Amino acid sequence: MMHSMTPSVWQLIIVLFFLSPLILGLIFMGPQKGVNLKHSNSGVNKSGYTGYCWTYFFFGFFVPIFRGEILIGVLHIIFSIVTLGLFQLIIPFLYNKQYTTRLLTNGWELNDTEANNQRARLKIGIGN
């Protein structure tokens, strides 16, 4: 007997269930978008991000580590273990805003087009 390669309804439901945080994040927060930042003292350029952190959804605590936030990444590992992984489903909704806010409070400034700067201000919740 040959099996069809068409996925069953239950397989589709399971996939949608596991992808639901990603889908909801994109619907309610919008896609992850970068904004250029410049350090006020050194002049070094870096990217900040706004919107739902799909990279965190897929790669978890590695995202802060790759962005240079080693301590934050270690804390995220601990929180993920303590919450049995629930933390990994919640933090993609928060991480981009937290990361960019940390940069902006540590000497970095928005340095993109006015439209991108304004979008970032709105998403982060800061004034002009």
NORPERA-V928584 format. One record per pair of residues at least 24 apart in sequence whose ideal C-beta (glycine too) atoms are under 8 Angstrom apart, sorted by the first residue. I is the first residue (numbers start at 1). J is the second residue. D is the distance in Angstrom with one decimal. If there is no record, write none. Layout:
BEGIN
i->I j->J d->D
i->I j->J d->D
END
This chain:
BEGIN
i->21 j->57 d->6.3
i->21 j->89 d->5.2
i->21 j->92 d->6.6
i->21 j->93 d->7.8
i->22 j->52 d->7.5
i->22 j->54 d->6.1
i->22 j->57 d->5.2
i->22 j->92 d->7.7
i->25 j->52 d->3.2
i->25 j->53 d->7.8
i->25 j->54 d->7.2
i->25 j->57 d->7.2
i->25 j->92 d->5.9
i->25 j->93 d->5.8
i->26 j->52 d->5.5
i->26 j->54 d->7.4
i->28 j->52 d->7.8
i->29 j->93 d->6.5
i->30 j->123 d->7.6
i->32 j->96 d->6.1
i->33 j->116 d->7.8
i->33 j->119 d->7.0
i->35 j->100 d->7.2
i->35 j->110 d->6.2
i->35 j->112 d->5.0
i->35 j->116 d->5.2
i->35 j->117 d->6.8
i->35 j->119 d->7.3
i->35 j->120 d->4.1
i->36 j->110 d->7.6
i->36 j->111 d->4.9
i->36 j->112 d->4.2
i->36 j->116 d->7.3
i->37 j->100 d->7.7
i->37 j->103 d->5.8
i->37 j->104 d->7.5
i->37 j->108 d->4.4
i->37 j->109 d->6.5
i->37 j->110 d->6.3
i->37 j->111 d->5.7
i->37 j->112 d->8.0
i->38 j->108 d->6.9
i->38 j->109 d->5.7
i->38 j->111 d->3.8
i->39 j->107 d->5.5
i->39 j->108 d->5.4
i->39 j->109 d->7.8
i->40 j->107 d->5.1
i->40 j->108 d->7.2
i->40 j->109 d->5.5
i->41 j->107 d->6.0
i->45 j->111 d->6.9
i->46 j->103 d->6.9
i->46 j->108 d->6.7
i->48 j->96 d->7.9
i->48 j->99 d->6.9
i->48 j->100 d->3.6
i->48 j->103 d->5.4
i->48 j->104 d->7.3
i->48 j->108 d->7.2
i->48 j->110 d->7.8
i->48 j->120 d->6.8
i->49 j->96 d->4.1
i->49 j->99 d->6.5
i->49 j->100 d->5.9
i->50 j->96 d->5.6
i->50 j->97 d->6.7
i->50 j->100 d->6.4
i->50 j->119 d->6.9
i->50 j->120 d->5.3
i->50 j->123 d->3.8
i->50 j->124 d->6.4
i->51 j->96 d->6.1
i->51 j->123 d->6.5
i->52 j->92 d->6.1
i->52 j->93 d->6.5
i->52 j->96 d->7.4
i->53 j->91 d->7.6
i->53 j->92 d->4.5
i->53 j->93 d->7.7
i->53 j->94 d->8.0
i->53 j->95 d->4.4
i->53 j->96 d->4.6
i->54 j->92 d->6.9
i->56 j->88 d->8.0
i->56 j->91 d->5.9
i->56 j->92 d->4.3
i->56 j->95 d->4.9
i->56 j->96 d->8.0
i->57 j->92 d->4.4
i->60 j->88 d->5.4
i->61 j->88 d->7.9
i->63 j->95 d->6.8
i->64 j->95 d->7.4
i->64 j->99 d->7.3
i->67 j->99 d->6.5
i->69 j->99 d->7.1
i->69 j->102 d->7.7
i->97 j->123 d->6.8
i->97 j->124 d->5.7
i->97 j->125 d->7.8
i->100 j->124 d->5.9
END
